[in-house]
Amino acid sequence: MEAGGGRRVVAVGAGLAGLAAAQRLRGHGSLRVLEATPRVGGRVCTRPFASGLAEMGAHWIHGPSPANPVFRLAAGYGLLGPGAAEEENQRAETRGHPPPPAVTYGSGRVLSPGAVSEARRLFDDLLAAACTFGGAAELPAPSVGQFLRAEIARRLPAPGGSGAARQLQLAILAACLKLECCISGSHSMDLVALEPFGEYVSLPGLDCTFPGGYSSLLDRMLSDLPDDTVLLNKAVRTIRWQGSFHEEGDEARDFPIQVECEDGDIFLADHVIITVPLGFLKKHHKDFFQPPLPEQKAEAIRRLGFGTNNKIFLEFEQPFWEPQQQFLKVVWEDESPLEEPSTNLEANWFKKLIGFVVLQPPEQHGHVLCGFIAGKESEYMETLSDMEVLNTMTDMLRTLTGNLHLPAPRSVLRSKWHSAPYTWGSYTYVAVGSSGADIDTLAQPLPQDPKDSRPLQLLFAGEATHRTFYSTTHGALESGWREAERLNELFGTPGPAPCL
């Protein structure tokens, strides 16, 4: 008899959560991981670009320290650079996003570092205040964005003799809000709920990258599994649960779940771990599950937010930035967080871009900038051609630097997460009208009655199911381990030794 009493387990999705679950379930019954696309990794996707690599999805290990399971796993595999091992870097408190050496471009000029720092300090103070309303009986505003704007209006004096200085501060603060949209994965901070905002936990440590690409972690996890565990190009159409299904010729063996794939293949199972992105669930959960999910879980899926954050990579023949500069920030000096942004996406989509990270080191990557853009502007960008994006980026950089003869990039590459058919966005945020309790509801296995004779038929993993680490790779990894351990406990047998 197989370990786990011969129980069959299927995981849907071979991203970090799916592979993490498979890690902890090796040897338990008949395990299959069904992946809709031609590759593992999900929203971890490393592609060659210029002379190096481009991270289309997850970019950094946020908070690389012993408290971060992705860091521990990657370190155990020997995948990190020497800087990540330094204890000083691991102890740094940075809220997950350390400020690298940067230059800030306004409209045709470099802005004063003092003015930028002053506005940034104000914004950081207000953002810290926005994290303090958990459990509050009364809220000053329903959303993070509304709270921040009200505080900005209160803290910045009305126009007087220094109207130009105030406008510059407002423009920098508007840029800070756009950065926060990228971090939260939302179109606007007005969509992000204020009360639960502080539940998200930032781990200590200076963010680091994988020298061999983030996908190197997934490749190592995959190599630890038996060859036939993960099936690629195996998109699931419907999961029928609470049923009674039999294999042809074996009427004695009864399975509660039938997983039907788009290519017609059928997999019978005792337990299915669903690791698909929240964006996919939002679009398809009504047809994906038969019978449909309980109303409480369906409502959690509807209420939680799932937005888009895309990247635009630009390769240059020669850098126009200084060697020490690691981040080129963008500020449009006529903007203000106290005014409604333009809704003309065709004319202004590029103004949502927060700036460019310089890929390091240039000896490995070439002269490459990686821009970040969130929200509806990001989704609009996906509809354009590469040449349209390249031309717009060229015009934008010429305007910002004041150099009308700045050479155009030699090549462009961008992500398109909103139009990815099995993803439909980038990652989760707790939206206005939802709470951390919705994350817990989404993570709750089905059937809901723990005394059900066939428990844990549907288990849910992925970053959207981790209450304090949502939107992160370490949240996805932990959630996969968590659901595997539920099954290990049910089976009454220990899982494999943790791969740490």
SULTANOR-V122033 format. One record per helix or strand of 3 or more residues. SS is the DSSP state (H for helix, E for strand). FROM is the first residue (numbers start at 0). TO is the last residue. If there is no record, write none. Layout:
ss->(SS:SS)
from->(FROM:FROM)
to->(TO:TO)
//
This chain:
ss->(E:H:E:E:E:H:H:H:E:H:H:H:H:H:H:E:E:E:E:E:E:H:H:E:E:E:H:E:H:E:H:H:E:E:H:E:H:H)
from->(2:15:27:45:51:68:81:86:101:112:143:162:188:196:214:235:244:249:256:265:270:277:294:304:308:326:344:354:361:366:374:385:410:426:435:457:462:472)
to->(11:24:33:48:54:76:84:90:104:129:154:183:190:198:222:239:246:254:260:268:273:287:302:306:315:329:351:357:364:373:381:400:413:428:442:459:464:490)
//
